[in-house]
Amino acid sequence: MEGDMSAEVVVFTMSGCPHCAGVKEYLGQKGVEYTERNVLEDDQAMADFRQMGFRGTPVTLVGEVAVIGFDKEKLDAALEGE
């Protein structure tokens, strides 16, 4: 699998969000390192999340690409730099 695996991956989550858990599990299965930012527990994460215009979690940032929700195809495409 070629692609830009060096892009920073950040997952904006909320506690108790099943789709957030799914994204984290999926990235873990793929061996992708990521930073989790829980918008309910981290005021700066919430401020950044809102400033970018997002309303619901999860949102996964792969470099500059935002994947909203738990969408395996879009996650894979973003991770592969497509």
Beta strands, then each sheet from edge to edge (+ up, - down):
strand 1: 9-13
strand 2: 35-38
strand 3: 59-62
strand 4: 65-68
sheet 1: 2+ 1+ 3- 4+
end
